[in-house]
Each structure stands twice: as C-alpha cells, then as structure tokens.
Amino acid sequence: MVASADVIFVMEKAHRSKLQRRFRAALGGKRVVCLDIPDEYDFMQPELVRLLKTKVSRHLPAAPVTQKPKA
C-alpha cells in the first residue's frame, strides 16, 4: 500500500517516525502529512471523524462541481 500511495496521512509525529523507519525504501518521493491529531480516539468516534474530514480535506484537491443536466 505504501508503494502505491501518492499521499500518506498519519495522525501523530510518532506515527510518521515509525512509518519512516519501517518503510524507508518505499517512501522515496512520497508525501507524508502529519495531521497532529492525538491517537486517543475510539474507532469512528464522531469527534475523530470530524477532525479527519477537516484536516485531510486541506491536503486534497477540491472535488469537481457537477452540473445538473438541462431539462
């Protein structure tokens, strides 16, 4: 998964360090973004989901606006 990724998001700096130690060879040229979110949330906890949506969206291109077909 690391080799095929364009951007890799981690929650904490410790996660980034672990990723770099374990997958250094596969990370060449990859963008690793630390979101600075403490890893203290439960899986899919609503507060975590809100934080992820906010912080990740800053690093991704905006979704194209689709127009409704004319009737």
N, C-alpha and C positions, 0 to 999 in steps of 0.2 A: 504494500500500500504506500509506503514511503517513496519508493522509486517512481510510482506513477502520479504522485501528488504534485500540484502546482504550488499550492499554499498549504501550510500545516499550521493549525491553531493549537496552542497549549494554554492552559489556564494559569499556570504559575511558572516563575523562573526556574524552579526546581524541576518541573516537567521538561522544560526546554533543555536543561543541562543533561538530564537523563536521556532524552532523545538524541542529543548530540553525541553522548558517549556511546550509546548502543548502535546508532545508525549513521555514524560519521560518513562512511563511504557513500551511502545512498543519498545523503543530504546535499551533495555538491550542487550549488546553484539554486537550491530550493529556498523559498521564502518561509521563515518560521516566525509566526506572530504570537507574542505572549499577550494574553488578554488581561493579565493582572486581576484574575478572579480567584479568591481563596478556594481551595479544594475542600470545602466544608459543607457542601450542599448534598442533599439526597438526590438520587437519580430522578430526573424530570421534575424536580421541585420547581413550582411556578416562578419563584424569585430567580432561580438559576436560568430558567428558560428565557425570562425577560432580559436578564443581563447578557446572555449569549446572543440573543437577537440584536440587541443594541450594539454590542461591541463588535460582533462579527460583520454586521452589515456595513460598518465603516471601511472595511477592507475588501469588499466585493463590489464589482460593478453593479450599477443600478439595473433592475430588471427592465426590459423594454416595455414601453407602454403599448398595449394593443388597442386598436380602434375597432369599434363595433361596425359590422358591415352595414352599408346604407340600405335602407328598405326600398 
